[in-house]
Amino acid sequence: MSAPVVVVGGGVVGLCTAYYLAAEGLAVEVVERRALGSGASRGNAGWVCLSHSTPVPAPGVVRYALRSLGRPDSPLYLRPLPDPAFVRWLWRFWRSSAPAAFRRGYMAIAELNRTTFDLFDGLREAGVETTLTRPGMVHAFLSAAEARHHLAVQRQMADGRYPMPDDVVTGDEARLLDPALSPEVRAAYLVEGEGVVDPEAFAHGLGEALAAAGVKVHENVEALGFRTSGDRVTALRTEQGEIPCEAVVITSGIRSSDLLSALGRPLPLQAGKGYSFSVDLDTPPRHTLYFGERRAVASPIGATTRIGGTMELSGNNNRLDWRRVVAVALASRHYLGRWFDDPDDLIGLIRDPWVGGRPFLPDGLPVIDRVPGYGNAFAATGHGMLGVTLGPVTGRMLTDYVRTGRRPEVLDPFRFGRPGW
Ligand SMILES: Cc1cc2nc3c(=O)[nH]c(=O)nc-3n(C[C@H](O)[C@H](O)[C@H](O)COP(=O)(O)OP(=O)(O)OC[C@H]3O[C@@H](n4cnc5c(N)ncnc54)[C@H](O)[C@@H]3O)c2cc1C
């Protein structure tokens, strides 16, 4: 029997990749240092969406980040680190926020996203519990001018690829778009068809599908490096010994760079930390909600509401800063009404406060490619805000690449060493 393709990292990207590899009849093993779906793939907002496919380094974002210096309640929080790699990353991030680079990045993601909902349908038809529903997304704003500006940008970006409304709804009518919205909301619009999953349940569903397909999953096993011979990886080295492999796929989220360094190809990855928590609201939202001015979100997940937000650049760690949880809760109150009076009450009201590190490359695009210098090592990481949305298409395209040795054209913008790093 031939050696397996070993997937390192059991987040949504690794699980989807393992799923499609196994569906093609390849022997597959997954190595995960903790439990499947326990990294950034756990407490996120679960959006599967086309209308938020923009890379984070957008025009004006650096000015916005600089204004957030020293303000831990800001939606985008930057804690300056005395680390040359961090400074280099920021410099490249700033360069990528030029309008032309932003538009190129957006087009690349939109193209990749084209088959996303078809792939989710395919997973469901194959028996995977995706939990996907498509209630649509309401973008809510405290001012009509801000809503109109946002919609104009989104319409221009969508460029007819998916339906966007012609105009915003204003005044008291705005909050009729979703029963959870507060009277402070003065303008809103609905993007129909946008989806949401329960991210933990989705990871669980993929795990079950892998088990059914005979994929061997090693949980609580940390990958340490590789055994190589010429331009080939012949085994994954783990703390519990070596696993011989036919090929290896690195999908280890913000830790991917450590493993890629072992192959001489470190990646400039930074964690964009985000926070979330769950709460039972008297009137829960029916759609996914985007809180425009405060850049926070709410999602109906299971029987509860998950509120999340913030983008914190403070190093590759998973430290939870309670002030940021409070900032997200306070931001949400403008759009959802006073669901709490005093931040001190939050500890009793919310469940599962969570922080996750979105893996970010400085141009905001993922890398989905063969590792240069190796014939059988691949990597897929850097999905930033969009790992759940792009998980299936990443896994599908990477599987084609691993099988045929030819990079699908749609992956060209996501190669190693592209300009902008
Ligand atoms: C607050 C918040 C909200 C978000 N909302 C959305 C959303 O609505 N929609 C969306 O599309 N995306 C969203 N995201 C982004 C999304 O969560 C990420 O892009 C996605 O989870 C990244 O998946 P991943 O598989 O690359 O990484 P991870 O889920 O972090 O998986 C990597 C895995 O690799 C394992 N690992 C690491 N090193 C090793 C090693 N050496 N050996 C073995 N295993 C290892 C880790 O334990 C981990 O399980 C959100 C993120 C945050 C923080």
The ligand as a Gaussian input file, in Angstrom:
#p B3LYP/6-31G(d) Opt

LIG

0 1
 C      -13.770000      36.442000      15.422000
 C      -13.585000      35.743000      14.093000
 C      -14.653000      35.663000      13.215000
 C      -14.489000      35.038000      11.973000
 N      -15.577000      34.914000      11.170000
 C      -15.453000      34.285000       9.974000
 C      -16.579000      34.103000       9.138000
 O      -17.691000      34.522000       9.501000
 N      -16.431000      33.484000       7.940000
 C      -15.201000      33.045000       7.510000
 O      -15.111000      32.545000       6.383000
 N      -14.109000      33.157000       8.306000
 C      -14.206000      33.771000       9.517000
 N      -13.121000      33.903000      10.327000
 C      -11.818000      33.436000       9.836000
 C      -11.687000      31.930000       9.987000
 O      -11.995000      31.583000      11.304000
 C      -10.244000      31.514000       9.639000
 O       -9.856000      32.046000       8.394000
 C      -10.139000      30.000000       9.545000
 O      -10.633000      29.411000      10.711000
 C       -8.705000      29.551000       9.307000
 O       -8.723000      28.156000       9.241000
 P       -7.402000      27.311000       9.226000
 O       -7.784000      25.897000       9.031000
 O       -6.428000      27.926000       8.258000
 O       -6.737000      27.570000      10.658000
 P       -7.112000      26.933000      12.079000
 O       -8.551000      26.751000      12.262000
 O       -6.387000      27.746000      13.104000
 O       -6.495000      25.489000      11.970000
 C       -5.121000      25.226000      12.028000
 C       -4.948000      23.963000      12.853000
 O       -3.593000      23.545000      12.792000
 C       -3.233000      23.000000      14.039000
 N       -1.768000      23.054000      14.151000
 C       -0.978000      24.147000      14.199000
 N        0.321000      23.792000      14.275000
 C        0.344000      22.422000      14.241000
 C        1.397000      21.471000      14.315000
 N        2.688000      21.835000      14.394000
 N        1.070000      20.158000      14.275000
 C       -0.244000      19.766000      14.182000
 N       -1.267000      20.641000      14.132000
 C       -0.981000      21.949000      14.157000
 C       -3.939000      23.938000      15.032000
 O       -4.095000      23.337000      16.301000
 C       -5.252000      24.205000      14.333000
 O       -6.279000      23.315000      14.715000
 C      -13.229000      34.509000      11.587000
 C      -12.169000      34.555000      12.493000
 C      -12.327000      35.168000      13.726000
 C      -11.170000      35.195000      14.675000

